[in-house]
C-alpha cells in the first residue's frame, strides 16, 4: 500500500516500489521516464514497503533523476542503498544516519552532508561527480571509503556550522575500518582528513590530483599512505599537510608537487621517496622513521634536509644519522652529523664562526678524527726537521737534545717529556716553537670539544 502522502507514483517510482522488497535492481534507460522523487526513496528506506518473506530488501536504482532532497537525518536504514549513475538536484542529507552500505557510484550530486553518519559496510563515490562539498566529518565506515575516479569540486559550507570553510571533502575525524581509496581522483579544492583513523591504507596512487591542500594532519593509518604518481598543487600554500601523521608506510612519490609539504612530527615505519620528486619546500622537524627507502648516500640525502624554510633544525640531522648507524653505515652517519655542525655554524656569531671553522678544519668537529692525527704528524715532521737544523741552546746539566721529542713536548700541552724545560724556547727557530705550542693547545681544545660532543650524543 503506497502511503497517501506520496500520491500517485510515476512509472519509474512504481518499478522501484515493486523491486525494493526483493532487493532487485531497477535500471532506467535514456528512453525510460527517469524521474524519481527523493520522498519515495526515503519512504522505502524507512519501512513503507517491507521485505518479502525470504528476501532482503534493498534499494538498488540505476540511471534515475532524483528530484528533491533525500533527507535521512538521524534515520536508521536497515537496507543497503545503491544509487548508481543517478543525478541529484539537491544534496542528500545523511547526517547522523545509520546505513548498511551506501553507494553513489557514477552519480552526479551537488554535494552531500553525512556529518556523523555511521555506515556498516562501504561508502562509495566511485566515478561520482560532486560539484559541492562532501561533508563526512566524523563518519564511521566499517568497510571501505571509496573515491576512486571521482570528480570533486569545492564549495563553501554554512559558516554558522563550519566556520569560514571552502572544501571539496570535509572528512576530519572520519573513521574507516579498511581502506580509503583516492586512485585517479580529481579534486578542485581542499581534501581535509585531519584526525582520520584508517584501519587499512590510504591509497592515492595512479593519478590522484588535488588542486588545493591534502590535509592528513594527525591522521592515524595502520597500513600505508601511498601517494605514488599523485599530483599535488597549491601554489604559495601547503599542498600536503601531514603534521603528526602516524602511518606504517609513507610512499611520498608524487608525480608533481607545487606547494609546501609538511611532515613535522610525523611518525612512519618506512618512508619511501625519490630525490627527483622531492618538493622544493619541505618541513621535516620532528619527523621520525624506522627506515628510508632508498637509503642513499649521505651526500645525496643532505639536500633533503636543507629544504626547510624555517632554517636549521638539528632533529632531522640527528634522525638521519641515527638511521645510518642503525643499518651499520657509520661513515654516512658521521657525514650527516658533520653537515649538521656546518649548517648550525651559519647561525652563529662571528667569533663562534671562527672557532667552528678551526674545529672543522682540524678535526671535522670530531667526525673526522684522522685529521687530528694528520695535523700532529705534519707538525711533528716540520718541527723535527727545523729543530734538527736549528737546535735550541742546551742549558746547564740538560740531557741530550732530541728534535722529535722536543717537538712533541711543544705540541702536547698536558704531557712533559723534559725537553722543553731543559732547552726552553730560545734559539733561531723560536718562532716555530711559539707556533707549535699554540697549535698544540688549539688541537687539544678542538679534540676535547669533539670528545665532549660525542659523549653527550651517546
Beta strands, then each sheet from edge to edge (+ up, - down):
strand 1: 25-27
strand 2: 35-37
strand 3: 58-62
strand 4: 65-67
strand 5: 80-84
strand 6: 87-88
strand 7: 92-93
strand 8: 98-99
strand 9: 102-103
strand 10: 108-109
strand 11: 112-113
strand 12: 118-119
strand 13: 123-124
strand 14: 129-130
strand 15: 134-135
strand 16: 140-141
strand 17: 145-146
strand 18: 151-153
strand 19: 155-156
strand 20: 166-167
strand 21: 169-170
strand 22: 175-176
strand 23: 180-181
strand 24: 186-188
strand 25: 191-192
strand 26: 197-198
strand 27: 202-203
strand 28: 209-211
strand 29: 214-215
strand 30: 220-226
strand 31: 231-241
strand 32: 246-252
strand 33: 256-262
strand 34: 267-273
strand 35: 282-283
strand 36: 288-293
sheet 1: 1+ 3+ 5+ 9+ 13+ 17+ 23+ 27+ 30+ 26+ 22+ 16+ 12+ 8+
sheet 2: 1+ 3+ 5+ 9+ 13+ 17+ 23+ 27+ 30+ 32+ 34+ 36+
sheet 3: 2+ 4+ 6+
sheet 4: 7+ 11+ 15+ 21+ 25+ 29+ 31+ 28+ 24+ 18+ 14+ 10+
sheet 5: 7+ 11+ 15+ 21+ 25+ 29+ 31+ 33+ 35+
sheet 6: 19+ 20-
end
